[in-house]
Amino acid sequence: MALTTSAETPLPVGEVSRMIGGWIDRLGAVWVEGQITQLSRRPGAGVVFLTLRDPSHDVSVGVTCYRQVFDAVADLVSEGARVVVHAKPEWYAPRGQLSLRAAEIKPVGIGELLARLEQLKRSLAAEGLFAPERKKRLPFLPRRIGLVCGRASAAERDVLENARRRWPAVAFEVQNVAVQGVKAVPQVVQAVRELDADEDVDVIVVARGGGSVEDLLPFSDEQLVRAVADCRTPVVSAIGHEPDSPLLDLVADLRASTPTDAAKKVVPDVGEELERVRGLRDRALRTVQGLLDREERGLAHALARPVMEQPLRMVGVREDEVSALLARSRRVLGHLLDRADSELSHTRARVRALSPAATLERGYAVLQRADGTVVRSPGEVAGDEELRARVAEGEFAVRRVADPG
């Protein structure tokens, strides 16, 4: 319930603590899972104190239980063990401290852990976090490699030594973190995110040596899997040995069977690359030499042709052809002109033979009245009518006289 307070009417600390305790007392018992980080069993004491921590988050809570409750599982659990606790929240008013009073403690067995991991694996796979199309290609030669590993660990040594042996100039950005225990997940997640934010880091390697199923559990944590899935930088998983397969292997862009294998997959071998360059250079030289030889043979073949030995020969042949064609065209044109001239002369002779002027030249005359009409019969001319007579050399006037008698 809400309280009405102000600077003039504040509540005493004891009253606030008492009220919080009252609210917490109304809460029922719950089952809680976590990892034991601290365990205190004082000889002769009837109460056992332990701290239960969430492996995926930086959250912990104190737990108390009677000795007989803990003695039931004392041989099965220790610091670092995962347990499930049935407890009721309690509030210690004098110190304002929250704790859990455990009535039952159950260790989480390997089989149960594996079953939970399998369920988480199916859930993440259904979201598409393990899909092949999400995998990013590793750069051929990274400028800087981000390495997440334990401090002074064999995994760190294997990656650094093998990578530098393959490519001596390779640069690393090493983040040393806890690789097992309650601090592993938050530290690995933070290291991966910091390296992913670094523009100079081209690939991230998360490496750890082999271990038990419990030791490798941080690398199957959902928070770490999602952090790797969100990375823009390619991530290589090199956890444990060949048989080990945490969920990090599935979400990473590349899985390496061991840290040594990760070094071999992240950087190329300088000796192999030099040999490949030499091979490509020799191949290019052979290709160019073959091309030059082929072109040289083609040029020699072209120069050996008669037209190249006597370049003007082709011009001479074409000159004769042109002269022959020119003479032929002149002959044809002359024949055409002669025939046209002959045809024109015949046509002109026919026209002249049929023309009125030729008729007049033969002694004929044309009689015309004053209006220019031609006289075709004697009946058309009246007596004493003046006519014009047109002959070959000109014209003159004539007059019809009356017929005698």
JOFEN-V385158 format. One record per pair of residues at least 24 apart in sequence whose C-alpha atoms are under 6 Angstrom apart, sorted by the first residue. I is the first residue (numbers start at 1). J is the second residue. If there is no record, write none. Layout:
[[I:J] [I:J]]
This chain:
[[17:93] [21:91] [29:87] [29:88] [30:86] [30:87] [31:85] [31:86] [32:84] [32:85] [33:83] [33:84] [34:82] [34:83] [35:80] [35:81] [35:82] [36:79] [36:80] [36:81] [37:79] [37:80] [55:182] [56:185] [62:99] [63:99] [63:100] [63:101] [64:101] [65:101] [65:102] [82:108] [83:107] [83:108] [130:250] [130:251] [135:253] [136:234] [136:253] [141:267] [142:202] [144:171] [144:172] [144:201] [144:202] [145:172] [145:173] [145:201] [145:203] [145:204] [146:172] [146:173] [146:174] [146:201] [146:204] [147:174] [147:175] [147:204] [147:205] [148:175] [148:206] [149:176] [149:177] [149:207] [149:208] [150:176] [150:177] [150:178] [150:179] [151:176] [155:207] [155:208] [155:209] [155:259] [158:260] [159:259] [159:260] [159:263] [162:263] [163:263] [166:269] [166:270] [167:269] [167:270] [180:215] [185:218] [189:224] [196:233] [203:233] [203:234] [203:235] [204:235] [205:235] [205:236] [206:237] [206:238] [207:238] [207:239] [207:259] [208:239] [208:240] [209:240] [210:240] [210:241] [219:246] [219:248] [220:246] [220:247] [220:248] [360:391] [360:392] [361:392] [365:390] [365:391] [366:390]]
